[in-house]
Amino acid sequence: MTSKIKNKFVTIAGIQTSVSLDLDANLAKTARLVGQAAQKGAKIICLEELFRTPYFPQYRSVKKDDFAETIPGESTKIFSALAKKYEVIIIVPVFEKDKKGDYHNSAVVINASGKLMPTYRKIHIPQDPLFYEKNYFKEGNGTFAVLICYDQWFPEAARAVKLAGADIIFYPTAIGNILGEKQKEGDWHNAWETIMRGHAIANSLYVVAVNRVGRENKLNFWGQSFVCDAFGKIIKKAGKSKNEILISKINLTGNKAISKEWGFLRNRRSDTYRAMIEKN
């Protein structure tokens, strides 16, 4: 699902924060920053992945119900009121426990009237040392203009939301370096940024990546949330270590011009792509 944007000029914001063990304090802090972003003119505000909880998937086993909440729930109640008060759209990523008792890494979009739109559930779930997400999250399904963290490495997800009509992809994220571990492959931060800029170029749309900051046990989250345009140019970037409201006014008319000039969608050969579906 994609959400409609009425105006071609829109001010967006990403809320980048450090996260403590106090879930209520995290919620209150983020709500305060959302209010500040709205007062600065932001019309779409995106929070970071699992904004309310510490990054518990770095551990193989924790009590899920210590961190999970329902949709609707406490977080959506707070942000629904703020969305309605300021007439803004808010993207709220939470650790969701659904009615069946399954757990998901989810993001709910709340519209400017305070209404909850359909929930997106992260579909690509990593399982690596200190990122044991398959222990906690069940895969979701569907397409949406909000993708979550590990989804950012998959070009298929970005293309799917573009084909569904997206002009912007928001990526709520929790990613950083493992303390004391040498990155043998190279610069992971550079790779993280580069691949999302590539999605922007290949799909002629804006990308907004919203990461967290701070140290949580063995993980040091690198922040540096950013906004890039449809040609991959970074037009705004946050710092490495502080709570920050990343705010930017973007012009969506540039998407159509770049798409028309480069013809990436027009010249696709989807008839030749069947092997991508048939082979794992």
N, C-alpha and C positions, 0 to 999 in steps of 0.2 A: 504494500500500500504506500502511496505517496500523498503528502499533504500539499494542498494548493497554496500558492503564494500570490496574493492579490496584486502587489506592486512589483515592478521591475527593479526598483531601488529598495533595498531592505537592509536594516541594521541588525547584525547578528552578534551574539556574545557567547563565549565559552567560559565556564567557571572552573578554574584550575586551583585545587587546594591540596594541602597535606591532610592526612586523615588520622585521627586518634582512635583509641579503643572505646571511647565514649560515643555511642551511636547517636544519642540525643544531642550532644554538643556538636557533632558533625552536621546533623540536620539543621540545627539552629544557625550555625555559621554559614552554611550554604544558602539557607533561606535569606539571610541578611544580605549576602552578596548578590543574590538574584534580584532583590529589591533595588540594590544600588545599580545593577546593570539596566534594569527597567527605567530607572530615573535618568540614566544617561542616554536613553533613547533606543535601547535594544528591543526588537520585536520578536526575535526568536532566540531563546536562551538554552544552551545545552550544558548539562552537567557531565562530569567525568564518570567513567564506568564504576559501578559499585560505590557511588559517592559517599554513602552513609556508613559503610563498614570498612574496617581494615582489609587488606588484601589477604583474606584467609585461605584462598586456594594454594598459597605457598606451603601449606601444611597438608599432609596426606589425609588427616582425619581431624575434623572439629565437629562440634554439635551444630548441625545446620540451623536448627531453630533458634539458636542464639543470635543469628544474623538475618534470618529470612523474615519477609513480611508479605502480606497479601496485596493484590491490586483489585479493587481499591484498598487502601490501607493508610497508615499514619503519614507516610511521605506524600502520597498523592493528595491527601486531605489538605496538607499544608500548602503544596504547590498549586493546587486547584484554586485555593483562595487567592494566592498571589497572582496567578494568571488572570483571574477575573478582575482583581483590583487594578492591575496595571494594563489589562487588555493585551497580554503578550502570550506567545506560545512557549511552553517550557518542555524540554526533553529530559525525562527523569529516569535514569538507569537504577534499577534495584535488584536485589536478590529476592526473587519471587517464589513463594510457595503457592501453587495453584490449588484449585478445588479438589483435584484428584490426589493431592499430597506430593506431586512432583515438584522439583526445584528447577528454576531457570535463571539464567543471566539475562535480564529483561530490560527493555526501555519502553516507557509509556510516554506518548505525546499528549500533552494537555493543551487544548486550544484556548483561544483568547477569551472564551466565555467560561472557562474553568471546566469544560467537559473533557472526560477521558476518551481519547481516540483508541483504536485497536492497538494492543500491545505487540511489540516486536520482541521475539526471543532469539537470542544469539544462536546462529546455526553452525558456525565453525568453532569447535571446542578443542583447545590445545591440551596436551598431556605430556609435559616435560618437567624436569626437576625444578621445583619451586613454582611451577604453574600447573598444578594438578587439577585442572578444571573439570575433567571428566568425572572426578570423584564427587562433584557437587551439582553440575548442571546437565540437564537433559537437553538434547538438541531441539531447536525450534524449527519453524518452517515459514515460507512466504518471502515476499519481497517488500522492501520498505526504504524510505529515504534516510532512515537511521540504521546504521550497521554498527556492530560492537567489537572493538578491539581486534581479536584474532581474525575477524572477518576482513580486516584491512589488507591481509596478504593474498586475498583471492580475487583475481580480476573478474571472475564470473559474477560475484556478488555485486560489484560496482556496475558492471554492464547490465545486470538484471534490473537494478533500480533506475538506471538511465532509460532503458527501454520502457519502463513503467511511467516515465515522465519526469523524473527527478531533475531539478536544476542545481541542487546542493546535496552532498552527502555529509552527514554528521557522523563522526566516529568517536563516541565516548570510549576512553581507553585507560588502561592501567598497565604501563610498561616501563621497564627501567633495566638497570644493570644488576647482576648478581654480585654482591660484594665478595672480593677475593678470588673471583674467577676470571681468568684471562679469556677474552673473546677471540677464539682461534679463527673464526670465519672472517672477522673484520669488524667494521664499525656498525653495530646494530642500530644505533640511533640514526645514522645516515641512511641505512637501508629502510628503516621505518618511515622516514620522511620521504625518501625518494619514491617508494612504491605508491604512496598515496598521491604524490604529485603526478605520477604516471597515470593513475586512475583519472585524475582531473583532466589530463591532456587527452587520453584515449576516449573519454566520454564527453568532453566539452562541457564540463560543469565545475562548480566550486566544491572544494573539499574543506571541511572544518574538523580538525583533530583536537580533541580535548583530553589531555592527559593529567595525571595527578603528580604531585611532588612529594619529596621527603623520604626519609628512611623508615622502612618497616621490616624489622628483623634483618634478614639477609638481602633484602631488595632495596635498591636506591632508585626511586622513580625520577626520571630525568625531566619531567615537565615539558617545556618548550612546545606547548600547544600552538597550533598555527592555523592560518587561513590561507589557502592558495586559490588563484583564479583558474579559469578554464585552459590556460596555457601553462599551468604548473608554477607560475610565479608566486612566491610567498609574499603576501601583502601585509601580513601582521603576524608576529610571533611573540609568545610569552617567554619569561625567563626560566631558569633552570631550577630555582629553589624556593620561590615564594608563592603565597596565595595571590591569585591575580584574576582580574576580569579582563579577558581578551575581547575587545570590541572592535567591530569593523563594519563600515557601510559598503555594501557591494552592489554592483550593477549587473543584473542578470541578462541585459540585452547583449552583452559581450559573448555569452554562451552561444547564442544562435548564430552570430557572425562567424565565430571560430568554427562551429560545426559545419556551416555552409562552405566556408573557404577550404577546409581540410577534407571534408567529405568522409570522415571516418565511419559514420553510420551508413551513409549513402552507398559507399563502396564495399560494404561488408559482403562476404560470400558465405552466408549461413548454410547454403546447400553443401558446403565442403566440410562443415564442422561436426558432422554426425559421429565421427570417430571419437570426439571429445566426450560425447555422451555414452557411447557404447563401451569405452575402455576406462577402467579405474586406474 
